[in-house]
Amino acid sequence: MLSALCLPAEAQQPKKVPRIGYLTSSERARDSARSEAIRLALRNLGHVEGQNIITEYRSAEGNLDRLPALAAELVGLKVDIIVIAGGDDLIRAAKNATKTIPIVMTGQGSDPVEGGFVASLARPGGNVSGLTNLLVQLGDKRLELLKEAVPKLARVAVLYIPGNRTHGLELKEIQTAATGLGVTVQPWQLRGPEDFDRVLVAIGKQRPDGLQVPGGPLMRDNEKRIVGFALKSRLPSVFTTRIAVDAGGLMYYGADLAESYRRVAY
């Protein structure tokens, strides 16, 4: 009799709903284009937020020092998977927080093999997989395309964050390409949003022939300011994503991010 009473109770146990951890360094509102694209792509695959999946969003709000704690928080919530909405700093924070929960890269950052995140692209090993768009490795191609668009290009200003590994690698790519193109590179350091006004004014006084902007949260969060400066200064500019061109930048060379996010969901 007791056994008969227990069976219905066991049958009514709610099915566990998978939980996705979503880690970003950008403010939630600024990251909405990416997170919404992934959410819609998941929905098209039959995974509906609030019904058969739950997403735990964690944002560092631009403060990279918070990433290790946020990654640890997602691990503490026992999420089933962690989606990395960004580059190397986020991947590293998640990888240091767990060796077992699957980590899915969304394509930003440097070469994951060179970064030590995966063993190889064909056989990643460990718990990190996903996409790489090799945005950093295309820095030389962006300069080459800018030179083709502006044949008289002789001096190009390049924004970068000192200490940022991906920016350091991209700047090196640009400087190597510049030698063969007969272009002088003028690197300009930015450590935070408070530096933009000072640096952009200084660039304006130097009057270079072009402007090259790498990716990353700081650049993305200040994209309108950078594009506005380039337009006002009549300065041909090249970026890593189409969003900057939609805002008024001259050109970009990089992956189709919309397609990348659909692939992340898959």
C-alpha positions in Angstrom: 0.0 0.0 0.0 2.8 2.4 0.9 4.6 1.5 -2.3 1.5 2.4 -4.3 1.3 5.8 -2.6 4.9 6.6 -3.3 4.9 5.9 -7.0 2.6 8.8 -8.1 4.8 11.2 -5.9 7.9 10.0 -7.7 6.2 10.4 -11.1 5.4 14.0 -10.2 9.0 15.0 -9.5 9.7 18.0 -11.7 12.2 17.4 -14.4 15.5 19.3 -13.9 15.7 22.4 -16.1 19.2 22.9 -17.5 20.9 26.2 -16.4 23.1 28.2 -18.6 25.7 30.5 -17.0 26.3 33.6 -19.1 29.5 35.6 -18.3 30.2 39.0 -19.8 32.5 41.9 -19.0 30.1 44.4 -20.5 27.1 46.1 -19.0 23.9 43.9 -19.5 22.3 46.6 -21.7 25.4 46.9 -23.9 25.6 43.2 -24.2 22.0 42.8 -25.1 22.6 42.4 -28.9 24.8 39.4 -28.3 22.8 37.8 -25.5 19.5 38.3 -27.3 20.8 36.8 -30.6 22.0 33.7 -28.7 18.6 33.5 -26.9 16.6 33.7 -30.1 18.9 31.1 -31.8 18.4 28.8 -28.8 14.6 29.3 -29.1 14.7 28.3 -32.7 16.4 25.1 -31.7 13.6 24.4 -29.2 15.2 25.7 -26.0 12.9 28.4 -24.6 14.0 30.6 -21.7 11.9 30.1 -18.6 10.4 26.9 -20.0 13.0 24.3 -20.6 16.2 26.3 -19.9 17.2 29.0 -17.4 20.0 31.5 -18.0 22.0 33.0 -15.1 23.5 36.3 -16.3 26.6 37.7 -14.6 28.2 40.9 -15.8 31.5 42.5 -14.6 30.1 45.9 -15.7 33.4 46.8 -17.3 35.5 45.8 -14.2 37.6 42.9 -15.2 38.8 42.4 -11.7 35.3 41.0 -10.8 35.5 38.2 -13.4 37.0 35.5 -11.1 34.4 36.0 -8.4 31.5 36.0 -11.0 32.8 32.8 -12.6 33.1 31.2 -9.1 29.5 32.3 -8.4 28.2 30.6 -11.6 30.1 27.4 -10.6 28.5 27.7 -7.1 25.1 27.8 -8.7 25.9 24.5 -10.4 25.1 25.7 -13.9 25.3 23.0 -16.6 27.3 25.1 -19.0 29.1 28.5 -19.1 28.8 30.7 -22.2 31.7 33.2 -22.4 30.5 36.4 -23.9 34.0 37.9 -24.5 37.7 37.2 -24.9 40.7 35.9 -23.0 40.0 37.4 -19.6 36.6 35.8 -19.4 37.8 32.4 -20.7 40.6 32.4 -18.2 38.4 33.3 -15.3 35.9 30.5 -16.1 38.7 28.0 -16.8 40.3 28.7 -13.4 36.9 28.4 -11.7 36.0 24.9 -13.0 37.7 22.0 -14.8 34.4 20.0 -15.2 31.6 22.4 -16.3 31.7 22.8 -20.1 32.8 26.3 -21.2 31.6 27.6 -24.6 33.6 30.5 -26.3 31.6 32.9 -28.5 34.5 33.7 -30.8 36.2 36.8 -29.3 39.8 36.9 -28.0 43.0 35.6 -29.3 43.9 32.2 -30.8 42.7 29.8 -28.1 45.5 27.4 -28.9 48.2 30.1 -28.4 46.3 31.3 -25.3 46.5 27.8 -23.8 42.8 27.3 -23.5 42.6 24.3 -25.8 45.0 21.7 -27.0 44.1 22.1 -30.7 41.2 23.4 -32.8 40.4 19.9 -34.0 40.6 18.3 -30.5 40.2 20.9 -27.8 40.4 18.5 -24.9 39.6 19.7 -21.4 36.3 21.5 -20.8 36.7 24.5 -23.2 35.2 24.5 -26.7 33.1 26.7 -28.9 34.1 29.2 -31.6 37.1 31.3 -32.5 36.8 34.2 -35.0 40.6 34.9 -34.9 39.8 38.6 -34.8 43.2 39.5 -33.4 45.0 37.7 -36.2 43.3 39.9 -38.8 44.8 43.1 -37.6 47.3 43.1 -40.5 44.6 42.5 -43.0 42.5 45.4 -41.7 45.5 47.8 -42.2 46.0 46.4 -45.7 42.3 47.0 -46.6 42.5 50.5 -45.1 45.6 51.2 -47.3 43.7 50.0 -50.3 40.7 52.3 -49.5 43.0 55.2 -48.8 46.1 54.9 -51.1 47.7 58.0 -49.6 47.6 56.5 -46.1 51.0 57.2 -44.6 50.3 57.4 -40.8 47.7 55.5 -38.9 46.7 55.9 -35.3 46.0 52.7 -33.4 44.1 52.6 -30.1 45.1 49.9 -27.7 45.1 49.0 -24.0 48.5 48.4 -22.5 48.7 45.0 -20.7 45.8 43.6 -22.7 47.3 40.5 -24.3 45.0 40.5 -27.4 45.6 44.2 -28.1 49.4 43.6 -27.8 49.2 40.7 -30.3 47.1 42.7 -32.7 49.3 45.8 -32.4 52.3 43.6 -33.3 50.4 42.2 -36.4 49.7 45.8 -37.5 53.2 47.0 -37.0 54.6 44.1 -39.0 52.2 44.7 -41.9 52.9 48.5 -41.7 56.5 48.0 -42.6 55.6 46.3 -45.9 52.9 48.8 -46.7 55.1 51.9 -46.1 52.8 53.0 -43.3 53.9 54.5 -39.9 51.9 53.3 -36.9 51.2 55.7 -34.1 50.0 53.6 -31.0 47.8 55.4 -28.5 47.3 54.0 -25.0 43.9 53.9 -23.3 43.6 52.5 -19.7 39.9 53.4 -19.1 36.9 55.4 -20.4 38.3 58.6 -18.8 41.2 58.5 -21.2 39.2 58.8 -24.4 38.7 62.6 -24.5 42.4 63.3 -23.9 43.7 60.7 -26.4 41.2 61.6 -29.2 42.1 65.3 -28.8 45.8 64.5 -29.0 45.2 62.3 -32.1 43.3 65.2 -33.7 46.3 67.5 -33.2 48.7 64.9 -34.8 46.4 64.7 -37.9 47.1 61.1 -39.0 45.7 59.7 -42.2 43.7 56.9 -40.7 42.5 55.3 -37.5 42.5 51.6 -36.6 40.5 50.3 -33.6 40.8 46.8 -32.1 38.0 45.0 -30.4 37.1 44.4 -26.7 34.7 45.7 -24.1 36.3 49.2 -23.6 36.4 49.9 -27.3 32.9 48.5 -27.8 31.4 50.5 -24.9 33.0 53.7 -26.4 32.3 53.0 -30.0 30.0 55.9 -30.6 32.5 58.3 -29.2 35.3 56.9 -31.4 33.2 56.9 -34.5 31.9 60.4 -33.8 35.5 61.6 -33.5 36.5 59.9 -36.8 33.6 61.5 -38.6 34.2 64.9 -37.2 37.9 64.7 -38.1 37.2 63.2 -41.5 39.4 60.3 -40.5 39.1 57.0 -42.4 38.6 54.3 -39.8 38.7 50.5 -39.7 37.1 48.3 -37.0 36.6 44.6 -36.1 32.8 44.5 -36.3 29.9 45.7 -38.4 28.3 47.5 -35.5 30.9 50.2 -35.7 30.2 50.7 -39.5 26.5 50.9 -38.8 27.3 53.7 -36.4 29.3 55.6 -39.1 32.7 54.0 -39.2 34.3 53.6 -42.7 34.9 49.9 -42.8 35.3 46.6 -40.8 36.9 43.3 -41.5 35.9 40.3 -39.3 33.5 37.5 -38.8 29.7 37.7 -39.3 28.8 37.9 -35.6 25.1 37.2 -36.1 26.1 33.9 -37.7 28.6 33.2 -35.0 25.9 33.6 -32.3 23.6 31.2 -34.1 26.5 28.7 -34.2 27.1 29.3 -30.4 23.5 28.3 -29.8 23.9 25.2 -32.0 
